[in-house]
Amino acid sequence: MTVFAVPVFDATVVVDGNDLFKGQGSATQWAQRLAAEVGCTVTAKKIGNGWALCGSLDGEDCIWGVYGQRLKRIN
């Protein structure tokens, strides 16, 4: 099953209209899962008072957050 279909049950916070992970630990765990799925390095990065997943995919910088309890690219 793809990581994009797995529910994100971790608590989230809203930053600039985007749902982000509330804690660094859960964001880091999801970053590892996402990295394995997309085949690139993904790290947890603090944005405001939440944590996003950041990486470079096909030469383009990407940020992922949460939407409807699923991972979503937010940029």
C-alpha positions in Angstrom: 0.0 0.0 0.0 1.3 3.5 -0.8 2.2 5.8 2.0 -0.2 8.4 0.4 -3.2 6.2 1.2 -2.2 5.5 4.9 -4.2 7.6 7.4 -2.1 10.1 9.4 -3.6 9.8 12.9 -1.0 12.1 14.5 -2.1 15.4 15.9 -1.8 18.3 13.5 -1.6 22.0 13.7 -2.6 24.6 11.1 0.1 26.9 9.8 -0.7 29.4 7.0 -3.8 27.3 6.1 -1.9 24.0 5.9 -2.1 21.1 8.3 1.3 20.1 9.6 2.5 17.6 12.0 2.4 18.8 15.6 5.5 16.9 16.8 9.0 16.4 15.4 9.0 12.7 16.3 5.9 11.8 14.2 7.1 14.0 11.4 10.4 12.3 11.3 8.8 8.8 11.2 6.6 9.9 8.3 9.6 11.5 6.6 11.3 8.1 6.6 8.3 6.3 5.2 7.9 8.9 2.5 11.6 8.8 1.6 11.3 5.0 1.1 8.2 5.5 -1.1 9.5 8.3 -3.4 13.2 7.3 -3.4 14.7 10.6 -2.2 15.9 12.1 1.0 13.0 13.6 3.1 13.5 15.4 6.4 11.2 17.0 9.0 11.5 20.8 9.1 9.8 23.2 11.5 7.5 25.7 9.9 5.8 28.1 12.3 4.6 25.9 15.2 4.3 22.7 13.1 6.5 20.3 11.2 6.4 19.6 7.5 8.2 17.0 5.4 10.7 18.5 3.0 12.7 17.0 0.1 13.8 17.3 -3.4 11.9 15.2 -6.0 12.9 15.2 -9.6 15.1 18.3 -9.0 12.2 20.2 -7.5 12.0 21.2 -3.8 8.8 19.8 -2.3 7.0 20.2 1.0 4.4 17.7 2.2 1.8 18.2 4.9 -1.5 16.6 5.9 -4.9 16.9 4.2 -7.9 14.9 5.2 -5.7 12.5 7.2 -3.5 11.8 4.2 -0.1 13.1 3.1 -0.4 15.9 0.6 2.2 18.0 -1.3 1.5 21.6 -0.3 3.7 23.5 -2.7 
